[in-house]
């Protein structure tokens, strides 16, 4: 144990362990908490993680960055995919969003999460978003 580790609270130690993890499977992930743990560790975005069969919960707006992939995911509960998408006004920086870079989401369900990113990404998501009920008929807004 280093002097720095000895000075950390149990909560901070748990947060650092969460930041160090690369894979998450069959878990509920509260995206705002995951982001804060990364920020507290000096990482301004979440990078290089794989989420498999997870429920990704907001409220949050995810900035989908380079290399992030969605495979067979239910992106949200909506009848109009455009309600989940936010076009950035600035092309240089965004504040108040959770950046995800080189992350992979496999068969995940997103709840109360909006998405922002490049025009190409938003156009792709607009035409490819599956509702929760389409991805898994047993899951829906009343489940």
ChimeraX attribute file (.defattr): number of C-alpha atoms within 10 A of each C-alpha:
attribute: neighborCount
match mode: 1-to-1
recipient: residues
	/A:1	5
	/A:2	6
	/A:3	7
	/A:4	7
	/A:5	11
	/A:6	10
	/A:7	10
	/A:8	12
	/A:9	10
	/A:10	11
	/A:11	10
	/A:12	15
	/A:13	14
	/A:14	13
	/A:15	18
	/A:16	16
	/A:17	11
	/A:18	15
	/A:19	21
	/A:20	12
	/A:21	11
	/A:22	12
	/A:23	13
	/A:24	16
	/A:25	14
	/A:26	12
	/A:27	13
	/A:28	15
	/A:29	17
	/A:30	15
	/A:31	20
	/A:32	18
	/A:33	13
	/A:34	16
	/A:35	21
	/A:36	18
	/A:37	22
	/A:38	20
	/A:39	14
	/A:40	13
	/A:41	14
	/A:42	9
	/A:43	13
	/A:44	15
	/A:45	17
	/A:46	20
	/A:47	20
	/A:48	14
	/A:49	19
	/A:50	18
	/A:51	21
	/A:52	19
	/A:53	17
	/A:54	20
	/A:55	21
	/A:56	23
	/A:57	17
	/A:58	17
	/A:59	13
	/A:60	19
	/A:61	20
	/A:62	21
	/A:63	23
	/A:64	21
	/A:65	20
	/A:66	14
	/A:67	12
	/A:68	17
	/A:69	17
	/A:70	15
	/A:71	11
	/A:72	15
	/A:73	23
	/A:74	24
	/A:75	26
	/A:76	24
	/A:77	23
	/A:78	16
	/A:79	9
	/A:80	11
	/A:81	18
	/A:82	16
	/A:83	13
	/A:84	20
	/A:85	20
	/A:86	17
	/A:87	12
	/A:88	15
	/A:89	8
	/A:90	8
	/A:91	9
	/A:92	6
	/A:93	7
	/A:94	14
	/A:95	9
	/A:96	9
	/A:97	17
	/A:98	23
	/A:99	20
	/A:100	22
	/A:101	18
	/A:102	15
	/A:103	20
	/A:104	20
	/A:105	20
	/A:106	17
	/A:107	20
	/A:108	25
	/A:109	26
	/A:110	22
	/A:111	19
	/A:112	14
	/A:113	19
	/A:114	21
	/A:115	21
	/A:116	22
	/A:117	20
	/A:118	16
	/A:119	12
	/A:120	9
	/A:121	14
	/A:122	19
	/A:123	13
	/A:124	11
	/A:125	19
	/A:126	16
	/A:127	10
	/A:128	12
	/A:129	21
	/A:130	21
	/A:131	23
	/A:132	22
	/A:133	16
	/A:134	13
	/A:135	19
	/A:136	14
	/A:137	9
	/A:138	10
	/A:139	15
	/A:140	15
	/A:141	11
	/A:142	5
	/A:143	6
